[in-house]
Amino acid sequence: YNNIKQLYAQVTNPPIDPIREELVTASISFIGSEGDLTRPGPDSCRMIKYESPLLDRKQLAQLRDIELAGFKATRLPITFEAASGGLEPGHNSISEPRISGKGIESALEQLFENADAAIRDGVNILILSDRKIGPKKAPIPALLAVAGLHHHLVRQGTRTRVSIVLESGEPREVHHFALLLGYGADAINPYLALETVRHLVERGDINLAPDKACENFLKANLNGVIKTMSKMGISTIASYRGAQIFEAIGLNQAVIDKYFTKTASRVEGIGLGTITKETQARHSKAFAPRDDERDAALDTGGIYQWRAGGERHLFNPITIHKLQMATRFGDYAVFKEYSNAINDQSKEMYTLRGLMDFKVDPSKSIPIEEVEPIDNIMKRFKTGAMSYGSISKEAHEAIAIAMNRIGGKSNTGEGGEDFDRFTPDENGDSRRSAIKQVASGRFGVNSFYLVNSDELQIKIVQGAKPGEGGELPGHKVLPPIAKTRGTTPGVGLISPPPHHDIYSIEDLAELIHDLKNANIHARVNVKLVSEVGVGTIAAGVAKAKADGILVSGYDGGTGASPRSSIQHAGAPWELGLAETNQTLLLNDLRSRVRVETDGQLKTGRDVAIACLLGAEEFGFATTALVTLGCLMMRVCHKNTCPVGVATQDPVLRKKFNGDAAAVVNFMKYVAEEVREVMAELGYRTIDEMVGKVERLEMRNAVEHWKAKGLDYSKILYKPNVGPEVGTYCQMSQDHLLDRSLDLREILEQAQPAIKNRQPVQIDLPVVNTNRVVGTITGAEISRQHGPEGLPEDTVQINLTGSAGQSLGAFCPKGMTFTVTGDTNDYLGKGLSGAKIIVRPPAESPFVAHENIITGNVCFYGATQGEAYIAGMAGERFCVRNSGVEAVIEGVGDHALEYMTGGMVINLGSTGRNLGAGMSGGVAYIYDEIGDFVQNRLNPDMVNVYQLIECGDDEMNLVKSKIEKHVALTGSKRGQAILADWPETAGKFVKVLPQDYERVLQAVKRAEDRGLAGDEAIQAAFEENVKAGH
C-alpha cells in the first residue's frame, strides 16, 4: 500500500468539498452482472444495491449465501503456502483449492484460473477471502490479488460479468480502502478491523453497542474514501472504482504491467520476489512461537510523531538538538554535525535524494573564493507559507524579520497580514512578508495587502494535504487574527479545497492576470505539489504567464493534516521538480519562469541537489520553525504547542524564546554548504548550476535489500535541447498590461483624484475583452492613500456594454463602477471598498430578475464595499464574502458558500445549497414561492428567522437597502416589492450562521456589562472558548 500514492486535482478538474457539497457525492455501489452495455434491458438493472461499498459481516454473509435468481457467489481463497508459496497447478476446484508450492506468482495465476472457471460456471459474485490463513498459509497481499484479478478479467473481456468482493483482514485505514476500490474492488469486508472494534467494545474501551461501533468504523472510513476521491474532483464511488488514480513509487515495471496495468511509475524498485519475501517475513513473525503477549502494548509505530524504536524521522531528538544548538549559538561546526546526520542515509533510506551522489571531477573543482558569496545565494531562499493563526504572532514575525535581514523572502500564508507590519521597526528590522499568499480562503486579501508585496503566490495545493482545504478552529481565531483575516473572533474558518475562480488553466491565467493588475511590480508565483503529470501542469502555468512555479514536496511538515494525506498523497519533490524542469525545457518555457522547490529541505546538500534537478529558488518551512524552538510535537491543530510556536494561547505564547538571529544563522550555514558543493563541482554561480542533472548519479553500494532495485533514470534524464533553449529564468513574462483599459484610459483620467482627491467622472464603452477593469487604478489609490482609500464616489467610472471578467477586482474605497449592460464572471473579486452597480439598458425588453446579468463567482473573497445588481447572478455568488453588502435579483447554486461577513439581500430566485459552510454575515432571502428552507438552503451551519419577527430596525434596514438599490439601478423588481411593503416583508427570511449568532449574543452581553469596542469582543471570545466553542 505504501508504494502507491494518491493523485489529486491541480488547476483543472478542481477538488470538491465533500462536507459542504455533500449533495453531489454518492457512495452507492451495485453488486452483480452489468450485462451488455450495447443492449441495455430490464436485466441490466438487476443488481444488488448497497449504500456503501464497505460491508459488515451480516451483509457479507447475505452475499455469500445468496439464492436469488441471477446471482451466484463463490469464495476464492487468496492464500499461498508460506514456506514456498503457490497452488497446485491445474487445480480448478472453486470451493477449496489445495495449497502446494509455486510462489505468489503461481498462486495468483491459479486465482485467475479459478475465477475464469467460476465465471464459466455462471458465478457473478467472486468473494476473495484470506480467512484460511494459518501457520502454513500466508495471505496474498489483498491489493495485489484484487488489482491482478481485475486486470486479468479486463483482458479476458469478462470484468463486467462479475463483481469482486474482498473479505480480508488486511485493510484497516482510509488509504487501503481507497486503493482497493481504485483498483477494482466492488465491495470490501475488513473482517479483522471489525473484529478488533468488537473486541474494544467487549473490553470496555468503547462505550457503544458492537454493531453501532462497527457501523461508525465503516462510516468513518467511507467518509475518508469520499474525501480522497474528492481531492481528484470525483464525486461518486462508481466513478472512482477501477479508475487507478494513483502513482506507483518503487515497484518494478513487470509488476505494474501485469497487476497494476497502466499505473504511472517513475521510480522502479521491488518485484514479486521482494513482495513475497516481505509477506513471508510478516507471516513468520505473526506465527512465531512466543509467550502470551495479549496484555502487552502494541508497537507505537511513530509514523506521525517520533517514537524511540519506531518509524525513523529525519527530525528526531538528536538532529533537532544539534540544529537548535548550532543556530542559537552560531556554531558552524555543530551545524556540520547536524548536516552530516541528516545527509548520511546510506543505511537508513529516508528520501530519494539520500540515494544520490554528486559526480565530482577533481580537475574541474575551483577554490571556494571564486564561488559567489552567501549574500547572493540567500536572496534565493524563501520560507514556506505558514499563516498567522496557524502559528503564533511571535513565530510569524521572527521569520519575516530574519528573511528580510538576509534579503530573502518570507511568506504570509493564507491568513493575511497586519498592516502595522508594513512599516519598518525603529531598529531597522522589517516584519513585512515579501510574499503575500492568495489561497482559496482569500483571508485578508485586499488591495492594500496586495500592493505591499514583492511576490504574490497563488496556492493551488498544499504539500502536506494536497487537494484538501483547511480549517482554523474557533479557539484559535483570536480577535487580532480575526481582524487580520476580516472575520469574527471565535468563529471557525474554512478554506475551500478549490479556488472557486480556478476550474481550468484559462481561469488560472485570469487570476494571474488579475493579481498582476493588482500589483504590477510584483512577481506572480503558482504553488503546485509534486505528482505524476505536474510537468504538464507547470507548462500550462508558464503559458498562463506565471513568473514563478513552486513544486512542493508531499512531505510538508504541518501537524494539522490528516495522516492519510501526510503519508499517502503526492510525491517527493525530487520527482516533481525533475519532471517540471524536463517538460519546461522540452517546450522551451524554462527561460520564462523561475522554478522553486520546497518540502523538507534541511541542508546545503539538499539545496544543491534541488538546483541540479532544476530549481533556482528554495523554500524552508519546518526547519525554520525548528530553529525557532519547534520540537515536532505534532499538536499544531490542538492549540497546545508547548514552545509557543503553533498556538494562540497567551500563556503558551510566553514560552516562545525563538530569535530571528537563529533563522539567519541557519540560512547562512545552508548557503555556505551550498558554496562548498559548488566549489567541489566547479560552479561559480547558481545560474551555471541549475539543471545540470548530469552531475548526479545513483549512490553505489546501496545495502538495503528493498532499495537495490531502485532505478532513477527517469529522474536523472536530461532532455536533448539546443543551446538556444534557456536552462534558467532569463526573461520576463509579457503580461500585456499595456492593452488594459486602465493603462489606455482610466488611470490617466483618474490622476486628479489620485493626486489631489479631486472627484472625477469617466465615461467609457466596454467590451468583454476589457478584463480587470479598474484594478490598476485601484492599486495606485491604495499605494498612495493606504487602506482607507478615497472618499466615497471620488472616482466614478461609468461603463456601457458587456464588461469582461473580473471587473472591479480588488478595487478600494472611493471607486464607483456603474455598468449599463452586463458583466462576466468574477465581478468584484476581492472587492476592497468600492461600489459596483450593474443594470440593464433602459430599453431592454427582458425581465431583469428572470435573466442573468452577471456571471459566476461574483464577489469571491470580497472584504468591503457595496453592490447593487438589477438581474440574476450565476453560481457561487458571494462565495467567501467577508464584508460586501450586496443586493441581487436571483442567484444560482452554492450562493454564500463559506461566507464570513457582510450582507446579501436576494430579491429573486435561489439555487440549491445556499449557505453551505457559511459562518458569518447575514442574508435576507425573498422567498416568494415558499420552498426556500425545504429545497434551497443548506441548514447545517445556519438558523432561519422570519424578517417580520426580527424587529423594526432590521426591517427598516432591509427596506432602505432595497430603496437604494432601486434608486441606483431603476430596478422594477425592487419597485414591486416596495410597493407592497410591508406585506412583501412577510416573505423575507433571514439566514444567520449559528456560530456568528452565538458570538453576537456574547458581544451584546459584554456590552450590557459596560464593556465596549475591542474589550467587548475579547470578552465575547473568552466566553465562547470557555464554553467549549
C-alpha positions, 0 to 999 in steps of 0.5 A: 500500500505504501508504494502507491500514492494518491493523485489529486486535482491541480488547476483543472478538474478542481477538488470538491468539498465533500462536507459542504457539497455533500449533495453531489457525492454518492457512495452507492455501489451495485453488486452483480452482472452489468450485462451488455452495455450495447443492449441495455434491458430490464436485466441490466438493472438487476443488481444488488444495491448497497449504500456503501461499498464497505460491508459488515459481516451480516451483509457479507454473509447475505452475499455469500449465501445468496439464492436469488435468481441471477446471482451466484457467489463463490469464495476464492481463497487468496492464500499461498503456502508460506514456506514456498508459496503457490497452488497446485497447478491445474487445480480448478476446484472453486470451493477449496483449492489445495495449497502446494508450492509455486510462489505468489506468482503461481498462486495468483495465476491459479486465482485467475484460473479459478475465477475464469472457471467460476465465471464459466460456471455462471458465478457473478459474485467472486468473494476473495477471502484470506480467512484460511490463513494459518501457520502454513498459509500466508495471505496474498497481499489483498491489493495485489490479488484484487488489482491482478484479478481485475486486470486479468478479467479486463483482458479476458473481456469478462470484468463486467460479468462479475463483481469482486468482493474482498473479505480480508483482514488486511485493510484497516485505514482510509488509504487501503480502502481507497486503493482497493476500490481504485483498483477494482474492488466492488465491495470490501469486508475488513473482517479483522478491523471489525473484529478488533472494534468488537473486541474494544467494545467487549473490553470496555474501551468503547462505550457503544453497542458492537454493531453501532461501533462497527457501523461508525468504523465503516462510516468513518472510513467511507467518509475518508474514501469520499474525501480522497476521491474528492481531492481528484474532483470525483464525486461518486464511488462508481466513478472512482472504482477501477479508475487507478488514480494513483502513482506507483513509487518503487515497484518494478515495471513487470509488476505494474504491467501485469497487476497494476496495468497502466499505473504511472511509475517513475521510480522502479524498485521491488518485484514479486520476489521482494513482495513475497519475501516481505509477506513471508517475513510478516507471516513468520513473525505473526506465527512465531512461537512466543509467550502470551503477549495479549496484555502487552502494548502494541508497537507505537509505530511513530509514523506521525510523531517520533517514537524511540524504536519506531518509524525513523524521522529525519527530525528526531531528538538528536538532529533537532538538538544539534540544529537548535544548538548550532543556530542559537549559538552560531556554531558552524561546526555543530551545524556540520554535525547536524548536516552530516546526520541528516545527509548520511542515509546510506543505511537508513533510506529516508528520501530519494535524494539520500540515494544520490551522489554528486559526480565530482571531477577533481580537475574541474573543482575551483577554490571556494573564493571564486564561488559567489558569496552567501549574500547572493545565494540567500536572496534565493531562499524563501520560507514556506507559507505558514499563516498567522493563526496557524502559528503564533504572532511571535513565530510569524514575525521572527521569520519575516524579520530574519528573511528580510535581514538576509534579503530573502523572502518570507511568506504570509500564508493564507491568513493575511497580514497586519498592516502595522507590519508594513512599516519598518521597526525603529531598529531597522528590522522589517516584519513585512512578508515579501510574499503575500499568499492568495489561497482559496480562503482569500483571508485578508486579501485586499488591495492594500495587502496586495500592493505591499508585496514583492511576490504574490503566490497563488496556492493551488495545493498544499504539500502536506494535504494536497487537494484538501482545504483547511480549517482554523478552529474557533479557539484559535481565531483570536480577535487580532487574527480575526481582524487580520483575516476580516472575520469574527473572533471565535468563529471557525474558518474554512478554506475551500479545497478549490479556488472557486475562480480556478476550474481550468488553466484559462481561469488560472491565467485570469487570476494571474492576470488579475493579481498582476493588475493588482500589483504590477511590480510584483512577481506572480508565483503558482504553488503546485505539489509534486505528482505524476503529470505536474510537468504538464501542469507547470507548462500550462502555468508558464503559458498562463504567464506565471513568473514563478512555479513552486513544486512542493514536496508531499512531505510538508511538515504541518501537524494539522493534516490528516495522516492519510494525506501526510503519508499517502498523497503526492510525491517527493519533490525530487520527482516533481521538480525533475519532471517540471524542469524536463517538460519546461525545457522540452517546450522551451518555457524554462527561460520564462519562469523561475522554478522553486522547490520546497518540502523538507529541505534541511541542508546545503546538500539538499539545496544543491541537489534541488538546483541540479534537478532544476530549481533556482529558488528554495523554500524552508518551512519546518526547519525554520520553525525548528530553529525557532524552538519547534520540537515536532510535537505534532499538536499544531491543530490542538492549540497546545504547542508547548514552545509557543510556536503553533498556538494562540494561547497567551500563556503558551505564547510566553514560552516562545524564546525563538530569535530571528538571529537563529533563522539567519544563522541557519540560512547562512550555514545552508548557503555556505554548504551550498558554496562548498558543493559548488566549489567541489563541482566547479560552479561559480554561480547558481545560474551555471548550476541549475539543471545540470542533472548530469552531475548526479548519479545513483549512490553505489553500494546501496545495502538495503535489500528493498532499495537495490532495485531502485532505478532513477533514470527517469529522474536523472534524464536530461532532455536533448535541447539546443543551446538556444533553449534557456536552462534558467529564468532569463526573461520576463513574462509579457503580461500585456498590461499595456492593452488594459483599459486602465493603462489606455484610459482610466488611470490617466483620467483618474490622476486628479483624484489620485493626486489631489482627491479631486472627484472625477467622472469617466465615461467609457464603452466596454467590451468583454475583452476589457478584463480587470477593469479598474484594478490598476487604478485601484492599486495606485489609490491604495499605494498612495492613500493606504487602506482607507482609500478615497472618499466615497464616489471620488472616482466614478467610472461609468461603463456601457456594454458587456464588461469582461471578467473580473471587473472591479477586482480588488478595487478600494474605497472611493471607486464607483463602477456603474455598468449599463449592460452586463458583466462576466464572471468574477465581478468584484473579486476581492472587492476592497471598498468600492461600489459596483452597480450593474443594470440593464439598458433602459430599453431592454425588453427582458425581465431583469430578475428572470435573466442573468446579468452577471456571471459566476463567482461574483464577489469571491473573497470580497472584504468591503464595499457595496453592490447593487445588481438589477438581474440574476447572478450565476453560481457561487455568488458571494462565495467567501464574502467577508464584508460586501453588502450586496443586493441581487435579483436571483442567484444560482447554486452554492450562493454564500458558500463559506461566507464570513461577513457582510450582507446579501439581500436576494430579491429573486430566485435561489439555487440549491445549497445556499449557505453551505459552510457559511459562518458569518454575515447575514442574508435576507432571502425573498422567498416568494414561492415558499420552498426556500428552507425545504429545497434551497438552503443548506441548514447545517451551519445556519438558523432561519428567522422570519424578517417580520419577527426580527424587529423594526430596525432590521426591517427598516434596514432591509427596506432602505437597502432595497430603496437604494438599490432601486434608486441606483439601478431603476430596478422594477423588481425592487419597485414591486416589492416596495410597493407592497411593503410591508406585506412583501416583508412577510416573505423575507427570511433571514439566514444567520450562521449559528456560530456568528449568532452565538458570538453576537449574543456574547458581544451584546452581553459584554456590552450590557456589562459596560464593556465596549469596542475591542474589550467587548469582543475579547470578552465575547471570545473568552466566553465562547472558548470557555464554553467549549466553542 
